[in-house]
Amino acid sequence: MRRITAAVFAALLTASLAGLTDTATAAPTAAATSAPTSVTANQCMLGGGRVVPISPTVRVCVGGIFDGALVEG
């Protein structure tokens, strides 16, 4: 019984250490990016959003990758 417990403990310890090593050496996969503050209406729609007028002079892109960006023009 002691040998089985020791073998299981050793296997779990080895797996845990391998996981820590993989995590520590992994390169970052995505850099932080910020959305542009303003886009054209065409860019908004191509990015999957729609243009919503807030006032007669201010329009905002809603949805898609440019969500919340002001629409120029």
N, C-alpha and C positions, 0 to 999 in steps of 0.2 A: 504494500500500500504506500509506503514512504517513497519508493522509487517512482511510482506512477505520479504521485503528487509532485515530486521534484521535477519529473520530466515535463509535466503540464506547466508548472511554474516557470521553468526554463524556456519553454516554447513561447509562453505569453510575454516574458521579459524580452526575449529576442525580437518578437514581433513589435513590441512597443518601441524598442530602441531603433528598429529599422524604420518605423513610422516617423520618429523624431528626426532621424537623419534625412529622410526624404523631404520632410517639411522644411528643415533648416537650409537645405541646399537648393530647393526649388526656386527658379527665377520668377519674378513677378510676371504675370501673364497679361495684365492690362494696366495701362497707365491712366491716371486720372485725367479726364478731358472735361472741358467746360463747353457748354453750348454757346453759340454766338448770341450776342445781345439783340441783333437784328438780322432779319433774312428777307429775301424777296418773297412775294406771294407764290411764285413758281417753286422756289426752294421749299417752302412750307408744305405745299401740296405733294411735291416729290418725296418729301420726308415722311409722308403719311399723315400730315395734319390738315387742318382746315383753317381758313382765315376768318376771324370773328371781329367785327367792328365794335370797339368799346365806345367810341365817340366819332363824330364826323371826321376827325383828323388822326385818330389813333386806332390801329388794328393790331391784333395779337394772333399768333399762331397757337392753335389749341390741338393737342395730341401729336403723335408722331415723335420724331427725334428732335424737333425744334420746339417742343412744347413750352409755352411761356415767352417765346422770343417776340420782340416787336417786329411788325411787318413794315418794310420800307415802301414808300411810293403811294 
